[in-house]
């Protein structure tokens, strides 16, 4: 029997709670929980990225969700180890629910074991070298006509460069940045940039801030390609391949910015992923 094809994150959550995707989440326990605050400023840039993450470990896999400052305190982790995923999937916190979803789906099908995933090795090197390699791999999932407008929901400056290198025009949108590295304005109105877009590239952060379903529905209704680049919620985004998500760049924890050594990200495309899921089911 094939896995259900969810239309929303809430529908995916209900399916997991009902056992449609694998083991009962009542029987899956969090081994460890941790809260991370991480900042980065790449060489030559005046932009400092501020990233907060909740990480939940379940056996051999991790679930992750990025969140805005102040949304979750470190004290959450004090008692979270030992909780079942069912408990966390019913949390009032979106961040906690997404991290629990990601932990569950990563345990059921780790990226490293997904036959349809294309592993891409990021080279040993500085943060700048590794970020450019990562963002070139993400941009490589786009099939762009010259001059195509790409809504970039969640701004990463090297990714703007990678989109330009492929002949696209980036339409940056972010809730925290006001200008790009080159002084260009960054919109805070997602709806406005989506209206103009021939393609969309969105970060996994959209899962944590609740905008993912809106982006997904826009792309479905308008037949617009949607590429997701995800550290946060990468296994959650994978569940929507062939259901609105065209392609995915997925990084499991520990993420590329936490290492100077070679690491692997996994690229998915909707066609190959749908076929593999049917076969696996």
Phi, psi and omega in degrees: 000127183290156174296147174299153177253100184288152175258337181220165177295322178298320179294321176298316180299315179298320179298319178293317179298332179271000177083017184282349185244001182149213184297154177298125180297347172296335184260007181246120189247141177287125179280317180208153180225137176212156187240127184237138169239122190225133175239150179217136167228111181288152182302135178084000181250151173257007182264127172254122177272132178247118184234131175244136182227143163255129178240133175237125178261134175231102181061242184269002186234161179237146169247144185223147170214130174273146182214164180281153179307134176089351183283334182212131181267157178300336183297339178306322186288346185303320184242002187288329177296129184100345175292150171279156177293332176301316179301315184285330176293342179259010181296152174286342181274123176301317181303315181294318180297317181294317178298322178291318175303313183295319179297317180297308184292329176290327177288317181295317180219085177301146179303324183294340181257000183278111185297333181277350181282137177263110179287134177236120182273123174274136189286157168301139179162189180288166175304324181294315180297316183289323178295319180294320178295318179298314186285333172293323177295322178293311181298333178294348176276352179268137173248095191251139165280153178305130179083003180298140181269127184242113174289122180252100184268100188105101192273127169231117188303317178298334178287326173300315178300317182294323177295316178297321180298336179265010175090006181268166176245117183280136173246089188284140178220131182201147180277345186244332181262140180257335177221156173282178177301335184260011176085007180281146182292145176247124181285149170251011182250095183299321182300321182293316181287328177296322180300327184270349196276137168272340177206159181231135170239122184233144177279158174297345176301334180296336174292318182287329182262006172083009182264353185301313181300322180294317178295315181301313182293320177301314183291324175298308186295328186254005179054047180256129177300137179235116174254130178250129172249116194227124157262304174295124173065032186295323179285335175291311179301325180300330181295345183255007173299136185068010176230031181127326175272123182277320183204160185216135167252115188244131173239124173275156177288142004282136186287165187300327183287351181264009180216149170261351181272165178300134176225171185241134164248164186237125180256135178238149171234145191303315184299310183291326181291319180298317180296319182292322179294320179298317181293318182294331184275000000 
